[in-house]
């Protein structure tokens, strides 16, 4: 009788590579090309509701598939939720808990508290939609039960390092893929234009559309960002102790996932092994060929972040049209990079022609004849390769042949119940070693074999059978090790969100407030005026007195990207005129409460409360009042903030394809400045609110 057992040989990396999965092929591509962890969405509360996504049965299959291969699984539930959606979402989360999902990625703070209260051993990660930019945000996030925070993409590597030194939480940083032009979680543009909210998983990406700069600047796509690429910053990220390096792209193709994962895996491993790495020209080109928008950006580490002239995949420049061949669908092209049949090219001139290369003939002197074209190419038109057939084929091998490239190392223990020494012992041991190592099309590779007893009269068929059984048992043990007992979730009924009472005038600039005519507002009732805190603190006394003459209740606000702690450290002190501090970040609530204990601290729209549970949580942190997220706020008028961005928007006024106009307001809050994209005056100050609501005034 033979007893055989397989054991995992664990290998842990000090910094995980986290890869997006938007479908089944992307799942295989991510795992086979070296992901340490994957993230994907289900059918509920997922910020990419337009991706393929997965039903619950498929989620469990994904989880088991990944765990068997040593890959962690994170499920996104990263949208804002309304009160009537929370129970269903919580029950769904409990199913994910039972399945053994490693962690949830969550935006909604109230929902996160419900998950943590019901399943305290279920790790929760705060989504980048949570707008975490400061140490105070990390402190508050930890107090709320989050074990990891996905930092905002607006931070430079230097700023990330400063945060990593000041906390003991796991930090996750985006290193590759699309960047939102708005601070994540703070964009209302898609909802305003077409009712499809990014905070609800339905962003229509209006930032990728053309806009006309009304101040005569040549800038067709002033809101479209380049894709991020931090392949040259892996050393810095690893050395500062970042827990997870994240690739964006749940809407991307499996070929994209395979290629980008392969390259980042390669250079992370190179750095882990050698303490240094150097990215080859070929790999840089492969990253560009996979997807780029007018090249890559290094984020806020220097260089341009906006693509400006193109919003889609710009491909790689390969040559220039010499001439169109008269009477045919062909063109002669002077090439600078190789083109092959099966490539997808785009010829850009007065019109853009996208074509698959089905005809190719070398003409000599670096010229080739290409076709078939769906239009007429003109001399001087530029030719770009959008999709490389060779690169795609290389990627497809990893997820379409049903052969596992990635192997997990295991040890095999085999026991023979025969103690009698066989004359053919050496031969039998060789047979045992050979047969047990034949793991074939399984995700395992045998590293060592421990033999007990004496192999005698060994049958190859029996060895094959015990090997298969051992591997099947190992897979079941791995899956089972992650499963958790089912829980029955409960929710304490907290009633309804507070009504938003009173009239407020929100000023982007302090000078506007000082010189504003308030007589048309309030109808004799109490009215709050909200001004930028930093500007108010620097306002000369005569300006404060002039503002005070209107017998107003004055509040001062701090935006999500501003650091109240830094203002306090700068010895800015309030006078008795300020009655309220409005904070845009949940992390600033406690700081404001301690620093300005004589005033009321109000959690403003930036804290994104859309349900009573988030209201209660923010009040538990110290807020005396919680303002609704712009997702649900009513009676809002004036220059409503549709977007807050750190990207350098060059236009002052924009017009979209339908003639809708927008204002761009620049504030010198950070080194790069802060920009608001707001609705224009025509929907604003003519709408006089007299009892409750908010008017935004530029």
Secondary structure in CASP SS format (residue, H / E / C, confidence):
PFRMAT SS
TARGET T0000
AUTHOR 0000-0000-0000
METHOD secondary structure of the structure
MODEL  1
X C 1.00
X E 1.00
X E 1.00
X E 1.00
X E 1.00
X E 1.00
X E 1.00
X E 1.00
X C 1.00
X C 1.00
X C 1.00
X C 1.00
X C 1.00
X C 1.00
X C 1.00
X E 1.00
X E 1.00
X E 1.00
X E 1.00
X E 1.00
X C 1.00
X C 1.00
X C 1.00
X H 1.00
X H 1.00
X H 1.00
X H 1.00
X H 1.00
X H 1.00
X H 1.00
X H 1.00
X H 1.00
X C 1.00
X C 1.00
X C 1.00
X C 1.00
X E 1.00
X E 1.00
X E 1.00
X E 1.00
X E 1.00
X C 1.00
X C 1.00
X C 1.00
X C 1.00
X C 1.00
X C 1.00
X C 1.00
X C 1.00
X C 1.00
X C 1.00
X C 1.00
X C 1.00
X C 1.00
X C 1.00
X H 1.00
X H 1.00
X H 1.00
X H 1.00
X H 1.00
X H 1.00
X H 1.00
X H 1.00
X H 1.00
X H 1.00
X H 1.00
X H 1.00
X H 1.00
X C 1.00
X C 1.00
X C 1.00
X E 1.00
X E 1.00
X E 1.00
X E 1.00
X E 1.00
X E 1.00
X C 1.00
X C 1.00
X C 1.00
X C 1.00
X C 1.00
X H 1.00
X H 1.00
X H 1.00
X H 1.00
X H 1.00
X H 1.00
X H 1.00
X H 1.00
X H 1.00
X H 1.00
X H 1.00
X H 1.00
X H 1.00
X H 1.00
X H 1.00
X H 1.00
X H 1.00
X C 1.00
X C 1.00
X C 1.00
X E 1.00
X E 1.00
X E 1.00
X E 1.00
X C 1.00
X C 1.00
X H 1.00
X H 1.00
X H 1.00
X H 1.00
X H 1.00
X H 1.00
X H 1.00
X H 1.00
X H 1.00
X H 1.00
X C 1.00
X C 1.00
X C 1.00
X C 1.00
X E 1.00
X E 1.00
X E 1.00
X E 1.00
X C 1.00
X H 1.00
X H 1.00
X H 1.00
X C 1.00
X C 1.00
X C 1.00
X C 1.00
X H 1.00
X H 1.00
X H 1.00
X H 1.00
X H 1.00
X H 1.00
X H 1.00
X H 1.00
X H 1.00
X C 1.00
X C 1.00
X C 1.00
X C 1.00
X E 1.00
X E 1.00
X E 1.00
X C 1.00
X C 1.00
X C 1.00
X C 1.00
X C 1.00
X C 1.00
X H 1.00
X H 1.00
X H 1.00
X H 1.00
X H 1.00
X H 1.00
X H 1.00
X H 1.00
X C 1.00
X C 1.00
X C 1.00
X C 1.00
X C 1.00
X E 1.00
X E 1.00
X E 1.00
X E 1.00
X E 1.00
X E 1.00
X E 1.00
X E 1.00
X C 1.00
X C 1.00
X C 1.00
X C 1.00
X C 1.00
X C 1.00
X C 1.00
X C 1.00
X C 1.00
X C 1.00
X C 1.00
X H 1.00
X H 1.00
X H 1.00
X H 1.00
X H 1.00
X H 1.00
X C 1.00
X C 1.00
X C 1.00
X H 1.00
X H 1.00
X H 1.00
X C 1.00
X C 1.00
X C 1.00
X C 1.00
X C 1.00
X H 1.00
X H 1.00
X H 1.00
X C 1.00
X C 1.00
X C 1.00
X E 1.00
X E 1.00
X C 1.00
X C 1.00
X C 1.00
X C 1.00
X C 1.00
X C 1.00
X C 1.00
X E 1.00
X E 1.00
X E 1.00
X E 1.00
X E 1.00
X C 1.00
X E 1.00
X E 1.00
X E 1.00
X C 1.00
X H 1.00
X H 1.00
X H 1.00
X H 1.00
X H 1.00
X H 1.00
X H 1.00
X H 1.00
X H 1.00
X C 1.00
X C 1.00
X C 1.00
X C 1.00
X E 1.00
X E 1.00
X E 1.00
X E 1.00
X C 1.00
X C 1.00
X C 1.00
X C 1.00
X C 1.00
X C 1.00
X H 1.00
X H 1.00
X H 1.00
X H 1.00
X H 1.00
X H 1.00
X H 1.00
X H 1.00
X H 1.00
X H 1.00
X H 1.00
X H 1.00
X H 1.00
X H 1.00
X H 1.00
X H 1.00
X H 1.00
X H 1.00
X H 1.00
X H 1.00
X H 1.00
X C 1.00
X C 1.00
X C 1.00
X C 1.00
X C 1.00
X C 1.00
X H 1.00
X H 1.00
X H 1.00
X H 1.00
X H 1.00
X H 1.00
X H 1.00
X H 1.00
X H 1.00
X H 1.00
X C 1.00
X C 1.00
X C 1.00
X C 1.00
X C 1.00
X E 1.00
X E 1.00
X C 1.00
X C 1.00
X C 1.00
X C 1.00
X C 1.00
X C 1.00
X C 1.00
X C 1.00
X E 1.00
X E 1.00
X E 1.00
X C 1.00
X C 1.00
X C 1.00
X C 1.00
X C 1.00
X C 1.00
X C 1.00
X E 1.00
X E 1.00
X E 1.00
X E 1.00
X E 1.00
X E 1.00
X E 1.00
X E 1.00
X E 1.00
X C 1.00
X C 1.00
X C 1.00
X C 1.00
X C 1.00
X E 1.00
X E 1.00
X E 1.00
X E 1.00
X E 1.00
X E 1.00
X C 1.00
X C 1.00
X C 1.00
X C 1.00
X C 1.00
X C 1.00
X C 1.00
X C 1.00
X E 1.00
X E 1.00
X E 1.00
X E 1.00
X E 1.00
X C 1.00
X C 1.00
X C 1.00
X E 1.00
X E 1.00
X E 1.00
X E 1.00
X E 1.00
X C 1.00
X C 1.00
X E 1.00
X E 1.00
X E 1.00
X E 1.00
X E 1.00
X E 1.00
X C 1.00
X C 1.00
X E 1.00
X E 1.00
X E 1.00
X E 1.00
X E 1.00
X C 1.00
X C 1.00
X C 1.00
X C 1.00
X C 1.00
X C 1.00
X C 1.00
X C 1.00
X C 1.00
X C 1.00
X E 1.00
X E 1.00
X E 1.00
X E 1.00
X E 1.00
X E 1.00
X C 1.00
X H 1.00
X H 1.00
X H 1.00
X H 1.00
X H 1.00
X H 1.00
X H 1.00
X H 1.00
X H 1.00
X H 1.00
X H 1.00
X H 1.00
X C 1.00
X C 1.00
X C 1.00
X C 1.00
X C 1.00
X C 1.00
X C 1.00
X E 1.00
X E 1.00
X E 1.00
X E 1.00
X E 1.00
X E 1.00
X E 1.00
X E 1.00
X E 1.00
X C 1.00
X C 1.00
X C 1.00
X C 1.00
X C 1.00
X C 1.00
X C 1.00
X C 1.00
X H 1.00
X H 1.00
X H 1.00
X H 1.00
X H 1.00
X H 1.00
X H 1.00
X H 1.00
X H 1.00
X H 1.00
X H 1.00
X H 1.00
X C 1.00
X C 1.00
X C 1.00
X C 1.00
X C 1.00
X C 1.00
X C 1.00
X E 1.00
X E 1.00
X E 1.00
X E 1.00
X E 1.00
X E 1.00
X E 1.00
X E 1.00
X E 1.00
X C 1.00
X C 1.00
X C 1.00
X C 1.00
X C 1.00
X C 1.00
X C 1.00
X H 1.00
X H 1.00
X H 1.00
X H 1.00
X H 1.00
X H 1.00
X H 1.00
X H 1.00
X H 1.00
X H 1.00
X H 1.00
X H 1.00
X H 1.00
X H 1.00
X H 1.00
X H 1.00
X H 1.00
X H 1.00
X H 1.00
X H 1.00
X H 1.00
X H 1.00
X H 1.00
X C 1.00
X C 1.00
X C 1.00
X C 1.00
X C 1.00
X C 1.00
X C 1.00
X C 1.00
X C 1.00
X C 1.00
X C 1.00
X C 1.00
X C 1.00
X C 1.00
X C 1.00
X C 1.00
X C 1.00
X C 1.00
X C 1.00
X C 1.00
X E 1.00
X E 1.00
X E 1.00
X E 1.00
X E 1.00
X C 1.00
X C 1.00
X H 1.00
X H 1.00
X H 1.00
X H 1.00
X H 1.00
X C 1.00
X C 1.00
X C 1.00
X H 1.00
X H 1.00
X H 1.00
X C 1.00
X H 1.00
X H 1.00
X H 1.00
X C 1.00
X C 1.00
X E 1.00
X E 1.00
X E 1.00
X E 1.00
X E 1.00
X E 1.00
X H 1.00
X H 1.00
X H 1.00
X H 1.00
X H 1.00
X H 1.00
X C 1.00
X C 1.00
X H 1.00
X H 1.00
X H 1.00
X H 1.00
X H 1.00
X H 1.00
X H 1.00
X H 1.00
X C 1.00
X C 1.00
X C 1.00
X C 1.00
X E 1.00
X E 1.00
X E 1.00
X E 1.00
X E 1.00
X E 1.00
X C 1.00
X C 1.00
X C 1.00
X C 1.00
X C 1.00
X H 1.00
X H 1.00
X H 1.00
X H 1.00
X H 1.00
X H 1.00
X C 1.00
X C 1.00
X C 1.00
X C 1.00
X C 1.00
X C 1.00
X C 1.00
X C 1.00
X E 1.00
X E 1.00
X E 1.00
X E 1.00
X E 1.00
X E 1.00
X C 1.00
X C 1.00
X C 1.00
X C 1.00
X H 1.00
X H 1.00
X H 1.00
X H 1.00
X H 1.00
X H 1.00
X H 1.00
X H 1.00
X C 1.00
X C 1.00
X C 1.00
X C 1.00
X E 1.00
X E 1.00
X E 1.00
X E 1.00
X C 1.00
X H 1.00
X H 1.00
X H 1.00
X C 1.00
X E 1.00
X C 1.00
X C 1.00
X H 1.00
X H 1.00
X H 1.00
X H 1.00
X H 1.00
X H 1.00
X H 1.00
X H 1.00
X H 1.00
X H 1.00
X C 1.00
X C 1.00
X C 1.00
X E 1.00
X E 1.00
X C 1.00
X E 1.00
X C 1.00
X C 1.00
X C 1.00
X C 1.00
X C 1.00
X C 1.00
X C 1.00
X E 1.00
X E 1.00
X E 1.00
X C 1.00
X C 1.00
X E 1.00
X E 1.00
X E 1.00
X E 1.00
X E 1.00
X C 1.00
X C 1.00
X C 1.00
X C 1.00
X C 1.00
X C 1.00
X C 1.00
X E 1.00
X E 1.00
X E 1.00
X C 1.00
X C 1.00
X C 1.00
X C 1.00
X C 1.00
X E 1.00
X E 1.00
X E 1.00
X E 1.00
X E 1.00
X E 1.00
X E 1.00
X C 1.00
X C 1.00
X C 1.00
X C 1.00
X C 1.00
X C 1.00
X E 1.00
X E 1.00
X E 1.00
X E 1.00
X E 1.00
X E 1.00
X C 1.00
X H 1.00
X H 1.00
X H 1.00
X C 1.00
X C 1.00
X C 1.00
X C 1.00
X C 1.00
X C 1.00
X C 1.00
X C 1.00
X C 1.00
X E 1.00
X E 1.00
X E 1.00
X E 1.00
X E 1.00
X C 1.00
END
